[in-house]
Amino acid sequence: MLSIDPSKRSSLERRICDGDLVIVYERHDKVKAVRVQKGSDFQNRFGVFKHSDWIGKPFGTKVLSNKGGFVHLLAPTPELWTLVLSHRTQILYLADISFVISYLEVVPGCVVLESGTGSGSLTTSLARAVAPSGHVYTFDFHEQRASLAREDFERNGMSSLITVTVRDIQGEGFPDEFCGAADSVFLDLPQPWLALPSVRRMLKQDGVLCSFSPCIEQVQRSCEVLGAGFTDIRTFEVLLRSYEVREERIIGTEGVQDSPVGSLPRKRRQCISHDVNNDSKEITTTISTVVARPCRETRGHTGYLTFARLACS
């Protein structure tokens, strides 16, 4: 990421250097992570972009190709990384991630345990939340997946805040070295209730657990086990509804001597055409205006988030 030090968060103070990771932004659904290398170039449908032209420019700059097309060069953030990372498993998106970090009460300096690592989407956001003095210890039973995640964290500059370990938490539990040391624990496991006895031993007094499950039956089984040793048990389903905001043409009618009929928008109105109907003495007016409506394709259910707090002994 651009900076893990909260006192140096402004990307405006940083200029792109040779070797930096940048997010090339074409449009909201077309972004790519690119490592800047002098002498290399980036090609897309807008033309060829030379890396040497990027060096020295501030993040957020609009750069042109040899054909006059353009892209924006953005500083890498956990939000943008979620959009460009390789999907080795189903990932959590921003609505769930922000909710998890808030309810887990993750702040700078926290120690967070996570299982499993998966594609590392949540892990990257957790690392930023605990920076600069905290740490995220993430575990995955799949050795190749853990290795690829470790490479990704090296690539995006978060490896100093994240330790990736191969371990079957569901079967073995968390390592004993973390007993009573974790501020928060996050589980993304097929049978999370099997890991709950270990979680109880890992959490500090008043520590918080979150378990992500795609099926309500998993939630029910987990909540049965959480009743022993945990309190304030809550389950949420986060649904995000996006809206399209764009300019459209609207057709309306006006009487020749009367006030406008209906509720034609009046602000920023641009008259496109007028057609006069002599029989009804009405003017048909086509105008352009900004409208907002729900997106046709809205991301629905991703999973259930169950939170619980370690009961005071």
C-alpha positions as CSV (number, residue, x, y, z in Angstrom):
1,M,0.0,0.0,0.0
2,L,1.1,3.6,-0.4
3,S,1.7,4.2,3.3
4,I,1.0,2.2,6.4
5,D,1.8,5.1,8.7
6,P,-1.4,7.0,9.6
7,S,0.6,10.3,9.8
8,K,1.7,9.9,6.1
9,R,-1.5,8.9,4.4
10,S,-1.8,11.6,1.8
11,S,-1.0,10.3,-1.7
12,L,-0.6,13.9,-2.9
13,E,2.7,14.0,-1.0
14,R,4.1,11.0,-3.0
15,R,5.2,10.9,-6.6
16,I,5.4,7.7,-8.6
17,C,8.9,6.1,-8.5
18,D,10.5,3.3,-10.5
19,G,9.4,0.0,-8.9
20,D,6.2,1.4,-7.4
21,L,3.0,-0.5,-7.5
22,V,0.2,1.6,-9.1
23,I,-3.5,0.9,-9.8
24,V,-4.3,1.7,-13.5
25,Y,-7.9,2.8,-13.5
26,E,-9.8,2.7,-16.8
27,R,-13.3,2.7,-15.4
28,H,-15.1,1.6,-12.3
29,D,-15.1,-2.1,-13.4
30,K,-11.8,-2.1,-15.2
31,V,-8.7,-1.7,-12.9
32,K,-5.3,-3.4,-12.9
33,A,-2.3,-3.5,-10.6
34,V,1.0,-2.6,-12.5
35,R,4.6,-2.5,-11.2
36,V,6.3,0.5,-12.7
37,Q,9.5,-0.3,-14.5
38,K,11.5,2.2,-16.5
39,G,11.6,1.1,-20.2
40,S,8.4,-1.0,-19.9
41,D,5.0,-0.1,-21.2
42,F,1.4,-0.9,-20.5
43,Q,-1.1,-1.6,-23.3
44,N,-4.9,-1.6,-23.4
45,R,-7.7,-0.7,-25.8
46,F,-6.7,3.0,-25.4
47,G,-3.2,2.5,-26.8
48,V,0.3,2.2,-25.4
49,F,1.4,3.9,-22.1
50,K,5.1,4.2,-21.4
51,H,6.1,3.7,-17.8
52,S,8.8,6.3,-18.1
53,D,6.1,8.9,-18.6
54,W,4.6,7.9,-15.2
55,I,7.7,8.3,-13.1
56,G,7.7,11.6,-11.2
57,K,4.0,12.2,-11.5
58,P,1.8,12.3,-8.4
59,F,-0.7,9.5,-7.7
60,G,-4.1,10.4,-9.2
61,T,-2.6,11.7,-12.4
62,K,-4.4,11.3,-15.8
63,V,-1.9,10.0,-18.4
64,L,-2.2,9.8,-22.1
65,S,-1.3,7.0,-24.5
66,N,0.2,7.2,-28.0
67,K,-3.3,7.3,-29.4
68,G,-4.6,10.0,-27.1
69,G,-6.5,7.7,-24.8
70,F,-6.1,8.1,-21.1
71,V,-6.1,6.2,-17.7
72,H,-5.7,7.4,-14.1
73,L,-2.8,6.2,-12.0
74,L,-4.1,5.6,-8.4
75,A,-2.3,4.8,-5.2
76,P,-2.9,1.2,-4.1
77,T,-5.3,0.9,-1.2
78,P,-6.9,-2.2,0.4
79,E,-10.2,-1.2,-1.3
80,L,-8.5,-1.1,-4.8
81,W,-6.5,-4.2,-4.0
82,T,-9.7,-6.1,-3.4
83,L,-10.7,-5.2,-7.0
84,V,-7.5,-6.4,-8.6
85,L,-6.3,-9.4,-6.6
86,S,-6.5,-13.0,-7.9
87,H,-9.6,-14.8,-6.7
88,R,-8.2,-18.1,-5.4
89,T,-11.3,-18.4,-3.2
90,Q,-14.5,-16.5,-2.7
91,I,-13.6,-13.1,-1.2
92,L,-15.2,-10.6,1.1
93,Y,-16.0,-7.3,-0.5
94,L,-16.0,-3.8,1.0
95,A,-19.4,-3.8,2.6
96,D,-18.6,-6.9,4.6
97,I,-15.0,-5.9,5.3
98,S,-15.9,-2.5,6.7
99,F,-18.6,-4.1,8.9
100,V,-16.1,-6.7,10.2
101,I,-13.4,-4.2,11.1
102,S,-15.9,-2.0,12.9
103,Y,-17.5,-4.7,14.9
104,L,-14.2,-6.5,15.7
105,E,-13.1,-3.1,17.2
106,V,-9.8,-3.3,15.2
107,V,-7.6,-0.3,15.9
108,P,-3.8,0.5,15.5
109,G,-1.8,-1.8,17.7
110,C,-4.2,-4.7,17.8
111,V,-3.2,-8.4,17.4
112,V,-5.6,-10.2,15.0
113,L,-5.8,-13.9,14.3
114,E,-7.5,-15.0,11.0
115,S,-8.3,-18.3,9.5
116,G,-8.4,-18.9,6.6
117,T,-6.4,-16.6,4.5
118,G,-8.0,-17.3,1.1
119,S,-7.3,-14.6,-1.4
120,G,-6.2,-12.1,1.2
121,S,-8.8,-9.5,0.6
122,L,-9.8,-9.1,4.3
123,T,-6.3,-9.7,5.5
124,T,-5.0,-6.6,3.6
125,S,-7.7,-4.3,5.2
126,L,-7.1,-5.8,8.7
127,A,-3.3,-5.0,8.3
128,R,-4.0,-1.4,7.4
129,A,-6.4,-1.1,10.4
130,V,-3.7,-2.4,12.9
131,A,-0.8,-0.4,11.4
132,P,1.7,0.7,12.3
133,S,2.3,-1.2,15.5
134,G,-0.2,-4.1,15.3
135,H,0.0,-7.4,13.5
136,V,-2.2,-9.9,11.6
137,Y,-1.5,-13.6,11.9
138,T,-3.3,-15.4,9.2
139,F,-3.6,-19.2,8.8
140,D,-4.6,-21.4,5.8
141,F,-4.5,-25.2,5.6
142,H,-3.7,-25.1,1.8
143,E,0.0,-24.7,1.3
144,Q,0.0,-23.3,-2.2
145,R,-2.8,-20.8,-1.4
146,A,-0.8,-19.6,1.6
147,S,2.3,-19.2,-0.5
148,L,0.5,-17.2,-3.1
149,A,-1.0,-15.0,-0.5
150,R,2.4,-14.4,1.0
151,E,3.7,-13.3,-2.4
152,D,0.7,-10.9,-2.8
153,F,1.5,-9.3,0.6
154,E,5.1,-8.8,-0.5
155,R,3.8,-7.3,-3.7
156,N,1.4,-4.8,-2.1
157,G,3.9,-3.8,0.6
158,M,1.9,-5.2,3.6
159,S,4.2,-8.1,4.5
160,S,5.7,-6.4,7.5
161,L,2.3,-6.4,9.2
162,I,1.1,-9.9,8.1
163,T,2.5,-13.4,9.0
164,V,1.1,-16.2,6.9
165,T,1.2,-19.8,8.3
166,V,0.1,-23.1,6.9
167,R,-2.1,-24.8,9.6
168,D,-5.4,-26.5,9.9
169,I,-7.1,-24.4,12.5
170,Q,-10.3,-26.3,12.3
171,G,-8.5,-29.5,13.3
172,E,-5.5,-28.3,15.3
173,G,-6.6,-24.9,16.7
174,F,-4.4,-21.8,16.9
175,P,-0.8,-22.2,18.2
176,D,-0.4,-22.1,21.9
177,E,1.9,-19.1,21.6
178,F,-1.1,-16.8,21.1
179,C,-3.0,-17.8,24.2
180,G,-4.5,-14.7,25.7
181,A,-2.8,-12.5,23.2
182,A,-5.4,-11.8,20.5
183,D,-7.6,-8.7,20.5
184,S,-9.8,-10.2,17.8
185,V,-10.3,-13.4,15.9
186,F,-11.8,-13.9,12.4
187,L,-12.9,-17.3,11.2
188,D,-13.9,-18.3,7.6
189,L,-14.2,-22.0,8.0
190,P,-16.6,-24.7,6.8
191,Q,-17.1,-25.9,10.4
192,P,-16.2,-22.9,12.6
193,W,-17.7,-24.4,15.8
194,L,-14.8,-26.9,15.8
195,A,-12.3,-24.0,16.3
196,L,-14.3,-22.2,19.0
197,P,-12.6,-23.9,22.0
198,S,-9.2,-22.7,20.7
199,V,-10.6,-19.2,20.0
200,R,-11.7,-18.9,23.7
201,R,-8.1,-19.6,24.8
202,M,-6.6,-17.1,22.3
203,L,-8.7,-14.1,23.0
204,K,-7.8,-11.4,25.6
205,Q,-10.4,-10.5,28.2
206,D,-13.3,-8.9,26.5
207,G,-11.9,-9.9,23.0
208,V,-14.2,-10.2,20.0
209,L,-14.8,-13.0,17.5
210,C,-16.3,-12.9,14.0
211,S,-17.3,-16.0,12.0
212,F,-18.2,-15.8,8.4
213,S,-20.5,-18.5,7.0
214,P,-22.4,-18.7,3.7
215,C,-25.2,-20.9,5.0
216,I,-27.6,-20.2,7.9
217,E,-27.2,-23.8,9.1
218,Q,-23.6,-23.1,9.9
219,V,-24.6,-20.1,11.8
220,Q,-27.1,-22.1,13.9
221,R,-24.5,-24.7,14.8
222,S,-21.9,-22.1,15.7
223,C,-24.3,-20.1,17.9
224,E,-25.1,-23.3,19.9
225,V,-21.4,-23.7,20.8
226,L,-20.9,-20.0,21.3
227,G,-23.4,-20.1,24.2
228,A,-20.6,-21.6,26.3
229,G,-18.0,-18.9,27.1
230,F,-19.3,-16.1,24.9
231,T,-21.8,-13.3,25.3
232,D,-23.4,-10.6,23.1
233,I,-23.9,-13.0,20.2
234,R,-25.2,-11.4,17.1
235,T,-25.6,-12.4,13.4
236,F,-25.8,-9.9,10.5
237,E,-26.4,-10.2,6.7
238,V,-24.9,-7.1,4.9
239,L,-26.7,-6.3,1.7
240,L,-25.4,-3.5,-0.5
241,R,-27.6,-1.7,-3.1
242,S,-25.9,0.3,-5.8
243,Y,-27.4,3.1,-7.8
244,E,-26.7,4.3,-11.3
245,V,-26.5,8.1,-11.7
246,R,-26.6,9.2,-15.3
247,E,-28.0,11.7,-17.8
248,E,-31.1,10.6,-19.7
249,R,-33.6,12.2,-22.1
250,I,-37.1,12.7,-20.9
251,I,-40.2,13.5,-23.1
252,G,-42.9,15.8,-21.6
253,T,-45.7,18.0,-22.9
254,E,-46.6,21.6,-22.2
255,G,-49.7,23.6,-23.0
256,V,-49.2,26.7,-25.1
257,Q,-50.7,29.1,-22.6
258,D,-50.8,26.9,-19.5
259,S,-48.2,25.9,-16.9
260,P,-46.2,22.8,-17.6
261,V,-48.1,19.6,-17.2
262,G,-46.5,17.0,-15.0
263,S,-43.3,17.4,-13.1
264,L,-40.7,18.1,-15.8
265,P,-37.3,18.8,-14.2
266,R,-36.3,22.5,-14.5
267,K,-32.7,22.5,-13.2
268,R,-29.9,22.2,-15.7
269,R,-32.5,21.8,-18.4
270,Q,-31.3,21.5,-22.0
271,C,-33.9,21.7,-24.7
272,I,-33.3,19.1,-27.4
273,S,-36.3,19.6,-29.7
274,H,-39.9,21.0,-29.8
275,D,-42.8,19.4,-31.7
276,V,-46.0,21.4,-31.9
277,N,-49.3,19.6,-32.2
278,N,-51.8,22.1,-33.7
279,D,-54.9,20.0,-32.8
280,S,-54.2,19.8,-29.1
281,K,-52.1,22.9,-28.9
282,E,-49.4,21.1,-26.9
283,I,-45.7,21.3,-27.2
284,T,-43.7,18.0,-26.9
285,T,-40.4,18.8,-25.3
286,T,-37.4,16.5,-25.1
287,I,-34.9,17.4,-22.3
288,S,-31.9,15.8,-20.7
289,T,-31.7,15.5,-17.0
290,V,-29.7,13.5,-14.4
291,V,-31.6,10.5,-13.0
292,A,-30.8,7.9,-10.3
293,R,-32.1,4.4,-10.2
294,P,-31.0,1.0,-8.7
295,C,-28.4,-0.9,-10.7
296,R,-29.9,-3.8,-12.7
297,E,-27.2,-6.1,-11.3
298,T,-26.9,-5.7,-7.6
299,R,-24.6,-8.0,-5.6
300,G,-26.8,-9.9,-3.2
301,H,-26.1,-12.3,-0.4
302,T,-22.4,-13.1,0.3
303,G,-22.7,-14.6,3.8
304,Y,-23.6,-14.3,7.4
305,L,-21.4,-12.5,9.9
306,T,-21.7,-13.8,13.5
307,F,-20.0,-11.8,16.3
308,A,-19.5,-12.7,19.9
309,R,-17.6,-11.3,22.9
310,L,-15.5,-13.5,25.2
311,A,-17.5,-13.6,28.5
312,C,-15.7,-12.3,31.6
313,S,-14.5,-15.1,33.8
